[in-house]
Amino acid sequence: MKILISQKAPAKMTAYETLVSKYGAELEFRPFFRIEPLTSREFREQKINLPDYTAIVFSSRHTIDAYFKLCEELRFKVPETMKYFCSSELVAMYLQKHIVYRKRKIFYGTGTQESIVELIGPKHKGERFLVTKSAGANADALTSLLAGAGVEYSEAELVKSVTEDLKDINPASYDIVAMYNSADVKSLYENFPDFKQGDTKFVAYGRGIAKAMEDAGLRIDIQGPTPEAPSVAKAIELYLQNK
């Protein structure tokens, strides 16, 4: 059994051991795309003036790197009074790469959009928020909550996905293909415009990727995360158990 996973190989393969030992799976890890920061020229096209904002929302390490890179290129010195709202503690801790963490106003949620809005609450409602995201990404889940709470915000694309060259592989030759991001679907069809799914089973990990796959006409055979399958490896294992 051959399984293609659209990410880099993890440092520890523990989660996949059962697939290999029990089902004889051959695993191939292959990122379908890479993330790159927008150039200052691309960013300027959005007509966003960085000094206008007193708070910023980050949901990934990529957008953090891109933001500080842009600030440097645009000669904008981020004020010490800037407030940072992050989707999780992991994202928040990454800010240490760019700022003195203990001297800044940093808040982090539990990974949900609702938790970010709860952090803002009445106390920070008067700030002007910049919601960072990837080019083409839909931030409606968060921005609709912000609008409902009467929070002033703008959206800013800071990074973009760039399709990797996958033409040395044949996705239809795999028994299972796992994808995580809508950019994976874009990459699949840019590399293989005539791709037909056939008997290949597709794993959709996350709500966003599931919608992108459905819009592309791909059949989803395995889906996660769920309470029973919190990871792609577990979702595949449960699927194989029930075959």
N, C-alpha and C positions, 0 to 999 in steps of 0.2 A: 504494500500500500504506500502510495506517494502522497505527501501532504506539503503544500506550498503555503507559507505564511508570509504575509506582506510586511514584515518588519525585520529589523536586525536581530540576529541570534542573541538571546539573553545571556547574561554572564553566567547564570546558573540554569541548567537544563532540568532541574528537579521536577518541574510541573509536567514535563513531557516524557518522563521516564516510563510511565505506564504505557503510553502509546507505542513506545519503542519495544519494551520488553514483552508486553502482552499481545500486541497487535502487529508487531514487526514493521512498524511505520518507518519510512524513510522521510526524514524531515529536511526541507530546504527553506531557509530564511532568506527572503529577498525583498528589500524595500522597493516599493513601487514608485515612490517619489521622494524628493528631498525638500526641506524647507529653507528658503533663502529670504533675507531681509529685503524690503523694498529699497530702491535707491532713493536718495533725497529728491531727485527729479520726479520719480513716480509718486512719492508721498505728497509733494507739493500740488499735484493735480487734484488732490482731495480738498484743497482749500482749508486745511486745518492749521490753525495758528497755535502752536504748543503753549506759549505763555498765557493763553486764555483760560487754561484749565488748572484747577487747584487740587484735583484728585484724579487718580487713574486706576482703571480696573485691568488686572492681568489674569489670564487663565492658562498661560503656558510660559515656559522658560524662553521659547523662541521669541515671543513678543517682547519679553523683558530685554533680551539682548538687542533686538532691533530698535527698541525705543531709545536706549542709551546711545546706540550707534548714531541714530538720527539726530539726537540732541547734540552730539559732538559735531556732526557734519553741518548742522544748521546753526552752530555756535549758540545754542540755547543752554544756559546754565540752570539745571533743575534746582529750584529753591528748596531750602531745608524744610520749608513748611508744607511741601507736597505730601498729600496723603495717598497711601498705596492700599488698594483693596484687592486681595488675591483670592482665587477660587479655593485654594487649599494651603495648608501649612508648608507642603513641599514646594509649591510655587513661591510662596512668600520667602522661604529661606534662601531661595536662589538669588534674591535681591542683594544678598551679601557680596555677590560678585561685583556689584556696581556701586553700592552705597554702604555707609557705616550703619549697619542694621539697628543697633540699639539707640541711635540718635534720631531715628526717623519715625514717623507715624505710620505704622504698618498694621493692617488688619487682615485676617484670613478666615475663610469660611470652611465648610465641610465638604466641598466639592459640588454643591448644588447651587443653582442660580438663586434660589430663595434665600440661601444662607448669606449671600453677598448683600442682598437687599435688606436683610435683617441687621447686618453689620452697619449699614448706612443709617437706618432708622431716623428718628427725628433729629438726633444730635448732629449728623453730617449732611442733612438734607439740603443745606444751603450751599454746598460745594458745587463746582462746575466739573462734571465727570467726563473723562475721556475713556470710552470703552474700546479696548484694543482687540483686534481679531486678525484672522488670515484673510487674504483677498478671496472674495467670492463666498466666504463663510456667512452663515445666517446666525445672527445674534439675537433674533427675535425673542427667544425664550427669556433672555435677560432684559432686553430693552423694553419689552412690554410690561415687565414687572416694575422697572424703573419709572416708566411713564405713569403707570397706575399709582405709584407712590409719590408722584409729583416731583421726581428728581430731574434736574436739568442735566442733559448728557448729549454727547456727540459720539459717533462711531468712527474709528480710524483703522484702516487696514495698514498693518505694519510688516507683514510677511506674506509670502506667496509660495504655493507649491509648484515645484518644477518636476515634470515627468522624467523618470529614469528610463534608460534604454533597456528593455526586457526582451529584445528580439532573439536573444540566444536561447530562450526557453520556450516551451510550448505549454501554455496553461491548461489546454484541453487534455494533456497527457497525465495530469494529476488526478488522483481520486478525490481529493479534497483541497479546496483553496479557501484560506481564511483572510478576510479583509476587515480593516478597522476604520477607514476614513473614506469620505466621498472622493478624495483625490486618488484613491486606489482604483476606483471605478473609471475615473477619467483616464488614468494611466493605462489601464487594461485596454480600453478601446482606442487610445491614441497609438499604442503599440500594435494592437491587433484589431483593426477596424472590422474585420469579417469574423470575429470570434463568435463561436456557437457553443453554448454551455454543454449540451448533450448530457452525458451521464455524470459529469463532474459535479460534486456536491459543494455548495458554497456556504461558508460560515460568515454571518454578519455579526460583528461585535460592536454593539451600540445602536442607538436609535437613528442617529444621523446617517450612518452607513446603510442601514436597512432601507431607508427611504431612497437613497441614491441608487441602490441595487434594484429596487422595485421599479424606479423610474427608468432604469436602463433595460428593464425586461429580464433581469436575472432572477432565477429561482433560488429562494433561500431555503436551504435544507436544515441548517443548524443556526441557532441564534443565541446570543448572550449579551450582556451578563444576566443571569437569573440567580435566585438564592441557591439553587442546586448547582449551578454552573457559573461561578464567579470569574472564570477565566476561559480563554479559548481552548486550552488543553483539556479542561474538565468538560466543556461543552462537547468537544469531539469524542471524548471517552464515553460520555453518557449516550451519545448517539450510536456509537459502535456497540455498546452493551445491549441496546434495545433493537438492534437490527435483526 
